[in-house]
């Protein structure tokens, strides 16, 4: 024997209202995460560009240091 309980219209409307609230909350959270994700992508791009700039400067400094060392060795050998 199966007992089926009746759900009132009021109960159905309450459940629908709760679901609507949850869906709205999820939409808001999704929007917030999309904004945060975009911000993180932009920040990542900036960091990548900064890293490339630092690597170029580092290579330039290394090259200049090697040139100075070569000159010093040349001076040392000629003395």
JOZI-V594200 format. One record per helix or strand of 2 or more residues. SS is the DSSP state (h for helix, s for strand). FROM is the first residue (numbers start at 1). TO is the last residue. If there is no record, write none. Layout:
# JOZI-V594200
ss = (SS/SS)
from = (FROM/FROM)
to = (TO/TO)
This chain:
# JOZI-V594200
ss = (h)
from = (9)
to = (78)
